[in-house]
Amino acid sequence: MEQIVHPILGIGFGPANLSLAVILEEVGRLSDAHFIERSPGFQWQDEQLLSGADIQNNPFRDLAMQRNQDSPHTFIKYLASRGALTDYLHLNAKFPLRREYGAYLAWVAGAFADQVDYGRSAAQLTLQDDEDGNEVFRVRTQDGRHYFGQTLILGTGRSPRIPHPFPASLGDTVFHSTRYLSSINAFNDQDIRVAVIGASQSAIEIVLNLLERPNVREVTSIHRSIGFRLKDTSPYSRQVFLPEFVDYFHPLPAAVKRRLRTDLRSINYAACDQDVIDRLVTVQREYDLIGSNRLRLRPFTEVTEVDTPSGHGPHRLTMREINHHTYDSLDADVVILATGFKDFGISADDERYHPLLEGVAHRLPLDEEGIPEVGRDYAIELKAPESASRPLRIYLNGLCEASHGMGDAGALAMLSARASDIADSLLTPPAPSLPHPAHEALR
């Protein structure tokens, strides 16, 4: 069977790689690219399409508008195609509903259906020689198919962060927020008590959604901070979502990057928008007035142990108040982890690289902390053997918060700019490959 080697092979076809497909079409190179996506069709945050949830992003910072106002793939063109532009403007809404923006993204994805194989989950990434003796990437999918590419674009999104002590308890009743709707809907005919871990926008949206469900008897919100804090939405702070900030951030030493990310954390993490905070405070006040304990908030608290039942009983959570160092327990039928995603790093909650890169780990260039070196163009150039005629590059599309700053944390605002950076690099002929001095095993 003929081995088809794609010049550009993309893993994942969410908003990040969709935006890249848009610009490759603009420059006439779309035929060079092929993508595989594990979902059976295009989807974006389907598990978190909650009633009233918006995107927290100016909708005109979309897949193409900042770069090409004439693109057929802008949010405005989507609204116009549906005859909905006037209605949308009449809403006077700051941000569109998440459901509407998801429909826009799916509308654009429909134009690229020929470039995507859906229902193909990447299981393993390795290297092998093609028919001409040149190294190429080989991706094996869960169903045993193989895809080959000269350059790889990794656009899978970051790995969910599962804090201690929950990894051993994951299953139908303990799950990350990325599985929220399908998992919680399985309990629609059961009377349940739910614990939500985390103080993020996702956490407060989930708490509000749970309180709208008549089968949820009790909701306990557990977080290490004082409560749901207001997100820093100052235009000055939100410069982190501009390309200029990436230029500023990328060359900084690793220790300085960590400090700066901690300083700026409230712009995007463990913080919420004013509207959802107001909604929850109102609900809490209503419960106080009628003497209901259906909603319980546990600030300054962390879960230290989980007693997972062998049958169908509740989970017993042992909780520690982090300031007074007191302990108590809570029984919950369902535990939801709204705990965010892993970054590349050395802390207990980080991973050194995406798990799919394990098969090429011996070829990754590493910094002094053992983290892969990622260029400003989002590329990792693999260490090369002396016989290599060209360098192999893996582009990380939407995985680089640790190296490129908060704008790379799945933020819709940076999609177009990042895709432009990657496309410019892809279309620049690479310099001849040189053997990496530290990679003696290949000599």
ZAMARGU-4260 file (C-alpha; in steps of 0.2 Angstrom, whole numbers, plus 5000, padded with zeros to 4 digits):
<rodrens>
0) 5000/5000/5000 | 5006/5017/4996 | 5013/5027/5010 | 5005/5045/5009 | 5016/5058/5018
5) 5008/5074/5021 | 5019/5089/5021 | 5009/5096/5036 | 5000/5083/5048 | 4989/5091/5062
10) 4983/5081/5077 | 4967/5089/5084 | 4955/5100/5075 | 4948/5112/5087 | 4949/5131/5086
15) 4968/5131/5086 | 4971/5120/5071 | 4955/5127/5063 | 4962/5144/5063 | 4978/5137/5055
20) 4968/5129/5041 | 4960/5146/5038 | 4977/5154/5035 | 4984/5140/5025 | 4969/5142/5013
25) 4972/5160/5011 | 4990/5157/5006 | 4986/5143/4994 | 4994/5129/5004 | 4979/5120/5012
30) 4981/5105/5001 | 4998/5102/5010 | 4989/5099/5026 | 4979/5085/5034 | 4971/5084/5051
35) 4965/5070/5062 | 4953/5073/5076 | 4947/5061/5089 | 4929/5068/5090 | 4916/5061/5078
40) 4913/5078/5071 | 4919/5096/5075 | 4915/5101/5093 | 4921/5115/5104 | 4917/5114/5123
45) 4902/5104/5120 | 4903/5097/5138 | 4902/5115/5144 | 4888/5123/5133 | 4879/5129/5149
50) 4864/5140/5149 | 4869/5158/5149 | 4888/5155/5147 | 4897/5167/5136 | 4914/5166/5128
55) 4923/5181/5138 | 4931/5187/5122 | 4928/5200/5110 | 4919/5190/5096 | 4928/5200/5082
60) 4945/5193/5088 | 4940/5177/5079 | 4949/5165/5067 | 4953/5178/5054 | 4947/5196/5057
65) 4963/5203/5064 | 4973/5197/5050 | 4961/5198/5035 | 4945/5208/5037 | 4939/5201/5020
70) 4940/5183/5025 | 4925/5172/5022 | 4928/5164/5039 | 4924/5179/5051 | 4911/5179/5065
75) 4903/5194/5055 | 4902/5183/5039 | 4894/5169/5050 | 4881/5180/5057 | 4877/5188/5040
80) 4876/5171/5032 | 4862/5167/5044 | 4853/5184/5042 | 4857/5186/5060 | 4869/5201/5060
85) 4856/5214/5064 | 4848/5204/5078 | 4865/5201/5086 | 4869/5219/5086 | 4852/5223/5093
90) 4857/5212/5109 | 4870/5225/5114 | 4879/5210/5122 | 4897/5212/5127 | 4901/5194/5123
95) 4891/5181/5113 | 4884/5166/5121 | 4896/5151/5121 | 4883/5141/5111 | 4882/5154/5097
100) 4901/5155/5096 | 4902/5136/5095 | 4890/5136/5081 | 4901/5149/5072 | 4917/5138/5074
105) 4907/5123/5068 | 4901/5133/5052 | 4919/5137/5048 | 4925/5119/5051 | 4912/5113/5038
110) 4922/5122/5025 | 4937/5111/5029 | 4929/5094/5030 | 4940/5087/5016 | 4956/5090/5026
115) 4950/5081/5042 | 4948/5063/5047 | 4936/5063/5062 | 4934/5049/5074 | 4953/5046/5074
120) 4961/5047/5091 | 4980/5048/5091 | 4988/5035/5101 | 5007/5035/5098 | 5019/5047/5089
125) 5035/5039/5082 | 5048/5043/5068 | 5052/5032/5053 | 5060/5033/5036 | 5049/5036/5021
130) 5052/5028/5004 | 5066/5040/5000 | 5075/5037/5017 | 5070/5053/5025 | 5063/5054/5043
135) 5045/5058/5044 | 5032/5057/5059 | 5021/5042/5060 | 5005/5044/5070 | 4996/5028/5075
140) 4978/5030/5080 | 4967/5020/5092 | 4959/5010/5078 | 4976/5005/5071 | 4978/5017/5056
145) 4994/5026/5052 | 4997/5044/5046 | 5013/5051/5041 | 5019/5069/5040 | 5035/5079/5036
150) 5030/5092/5049 | 5018/5089/5064 | 5006/5102/5072 | 5000/5097/5089 | 4984/5105/5093
155) 4976/5094/5105 | 4974/5106/5120 | 4982/5104/5136 | 4980/5089/5148 | 4967/5091/5162
160) 4975/5094/5179 | 4969/5081/5191 | 4975/5086/5209 | 4980/5075/5223 | 4971/5064/5229
165) 4959/5061/5215 | 4968/5052/5201 | 4964/5035/5209 | 4946/5039/5210 | 4942/5045/5193
170) 4927/5037/5185 | 4909/5039/5182 | 4907/5048/5199 | 4923/5058/5200 | 4927/5067/5184
175) 4935/5083/5176 | 4925/5098/5170 | 4929/5093/5152 | 4917/5079/5154 | 4904/5089/5164
180) 4888/5088/5154 | 4888/5070/5148 | 4893/5064/5165 | 4881/5074/5175 | 4867/5070/5164
185) 4869/5052/5168 | 4862/5056/5185 | 4846/5065/5179 | 4835/5051/5187 | 4845/5051/5204
190) 4844/5061/5219 | 4863/5067/5222 | 4874/5077/5232 | 4888/5085/5222 | 4905/5093/5227
195) 4914/5105/5215 | 4932/5107/5217 | 4940/5124/5211 | 4936/5143/5211 | 4937/5146/5192
200) 4925/5153/5179 | 4921/5135/5175 | 4918/5130/5193 | 4906/5144/5196 | 4896/5141/5180
205) 4895/5122/5185 | 4889/5127/5203 | 4875/5138/5195 | 4870/5124/5183 | 4869/5111/5196
210) 4858/5122/5206 | 4846/5123/5191 | 4844/5104/5192 | 4830/5098/5203 | 4838/5081/5206
215) 4853/5089/5214 | 4850/5089/5232 | 4865/5098/5239 | 4880/5107/5231 | 4896/5110/5240
220) 4909/5122/5232 | 4927/5118/5239 | 4942/5130/5235 | 4958/5135/5243 | 4955/5154/5241
225) 4943/5165/5250 | 4930/5162/5237 | 4925/5166/5219 | 4936/5181/5216 | 4933/5194/5202
230) 4943/5192/5186 | 4955/5206/5182 | 4948/5213/5166 | 4958/5230/5165 | 4963/5233/5147
235) 4981/5236/5154 | 4981/5218/5162 | 4973/5210/5147 | 4988/5215/5137 | 4993/5197/5140
240) 4982/5192/5126 | 4991/5203/5113 | 5005/5197/5102 | 5016/5211/5108 | 5016/5203/5126
245) 5021/5186/5118 | 5037/5195/5111 | 5040/5202/5128 | 5037/5186/5138 | 5045/5172/5127
250) 5064/5177/5130 | 5062/5179/5149 | 5071/5166/5160 | 5061/5152/5166 | 5061/5158/5184
255) 5055/5175/5179 | 5041/5168/5168 | 5035/5158/5183 | 5035/5174/5194 | 5026/5184/5181
260) 5013/5171/5178 | 5009/5171/5197 | 5008/5190/5197 | 4996/5190/5183 | 4986/5174/5188
265) 4970/5184/5192 | 4968/5189/5174 | 4963/5171/5169 | 4963/5159/5183 | 4954/5156/5200
270) 4944/5171/5196 | 4927/5174/5188 | 4917/5187/5178 | 4905/5199/5188 | 4889/5193/5181
275) 4891/5175/5187 | 4897/5181/5204 | 4882/5192/5205 | 4870/5177/5200 | 4878/5165/5213
280) 4877/5178/5227 | 4859/5181/5223 | 4855/5163/5224 | 4865/5161/5240 | 4855/5175/5248
285) 4839/5167/5242 | 4844/5151/5251 | 4849/5161/5267 | 4831/5169/5267 | 4822/5152/5266
290) 4834/5143/5278 | 4840/5131/5265 | 4858/5123/5265 | 4857/5117/5248 | 4872/5127/5243
295) 4887/5127/5254 | 4904/5136/5251 | 4920/5129/5259 | 4933/5143/5257 | 4951/5140/5262
300) 4949/5121/5261 | 4957/5107/5252 | 4953/5089/5250 | 4967/5078/5257 | 4959/5060/5255
305) 4945/5052/5245 | 4937/5036/5252 | 4931/5028/5236 | 4916/5016/5238 | 4917/4999/5232
310) 4899/4998/5228 | 4887/5013/5225 | 4889/5022/5241 | 4895/5041/5242 | 4913/5046/5242
315) 4919/5052/5259 | 4930/5067/5257 | 4942/5072/5271 | 4945/5091/5270 | 4958/5102/5278
320) 4956/5120/5282 | 4972/5127/5276 | 4974/5141/5289 | 4968/5134/5305 | 4973/5116/5300
325) 4957/5108/5306 | 4949/5093/5298 | 4932/5087/5294 | 4923/5076/5281 | 4910/5077/5268
330) 4900/5064/5259 | 4897/5067/5240 | 4889/5056/5227 | 4898/5065/5213 | 4914/5075/5213
335) 4918/5087/5199 | 4935/5094/5196 | 4935/5111/5189 | 4954/5112/5192 | 4961/5118/5175
340) 4974/5111/5164 | 4993/5106/5165 | 5007/5117/5159 | 5024/5112/5154 | 5035/5113/5170
345) 5043/5105/5185 | 5030/5107/5198 | 5019/5093/5205 | 5004/5099/5194 | 5014/5101/5178
350) 5020/5089/5165 | 5037/5091/5156 | 5029/5088/5139 | 5013/5083/5131 | 5011/5064/5134
355) 5009/5061/5115 | 5027/5067/5113 | 5034/5052/5123 | 5038/5043/5107 | 5050/5056/5102
360) 5056/5062/5119 | 5074/5056/5116 | 5075/5069/5102 | 5067/5084/5111 | 5079/5098/5114
365) 5078/5102/5133 | 5082/5118/5143 | 5091/5118/5160 | 5075/5112/5169 | 5072/5097/5157
370) 5058/5106/5148 | 5057/5106/5129 | 5064/5122/5121 | 5050/5130/5111 | 5054/5144/5098
375) 5045/5160/5097 | 5036/5152/5081 | 5029/5139/5093 | 5041/5126/5085 | 5051/5112/5093
380) 5065/5107/5082 | 5070/5090/5085 | 5088/5085/5088 | 5095/5077/5072 | 5106/5063/5067
385) 5121/5067/5056 | 5113/5059/5041 | 5097/5070/5042 | 5095/5081/5027 | 5082/5093/5035
390) 5076/5097/5053 | 5060/5089/5059 | 5049/5102/5068 | 5034/5100/5079 | 5023/5115/5081
395) 5013/5117/5098 | 4997/5125/5093 | 4989/5131/5110 | 5000/5121/5122 | 5013/5135/5126
400) 5007/5145/5141 | 5023/5141/5150 | 5034/5147/5136 | 5023/5160/5128 | 5012/5167/5141
405) 4994/5167/5146 | 4988/5172/5128 | 4992/5154/5124 | 4981/5146/5137 | 4967/5141/5125
410) 4962/5160/5123 | 4952/5163/5108 | 4959/5181/5107 | 4976/5174/5101 | 4970/5161/5088
415) 4973/5172/5073 | 4989/5179/5078 | 4997/5162/5083 | 4991/5154/5067 | 4999/5168/5057
420) 5016/5165/5067 | 5015/5146/5064 | 5010/5148/5045 | 5025/5161/5042 | 5037/5148/5050
425) 5029/5133/5041 | 5031/5142/5024 | 5049/5148/5027 | 5061/5134/5021 | 5071/5127/5035
430) 5090/5128/5036 | 5100/5112/5033 | 5099/5101/5048 | 5114/5101/5060 | 5117/5087/5073
435) 5113/5093/5090 | 5130/5093/5101 | 5121/5086/5116 | 5113/5071/5107 | 5128/5060/5107
440) 5117/5044/5106 | 5113/5048/5088 | 5131/5050/5082
</rodrens>
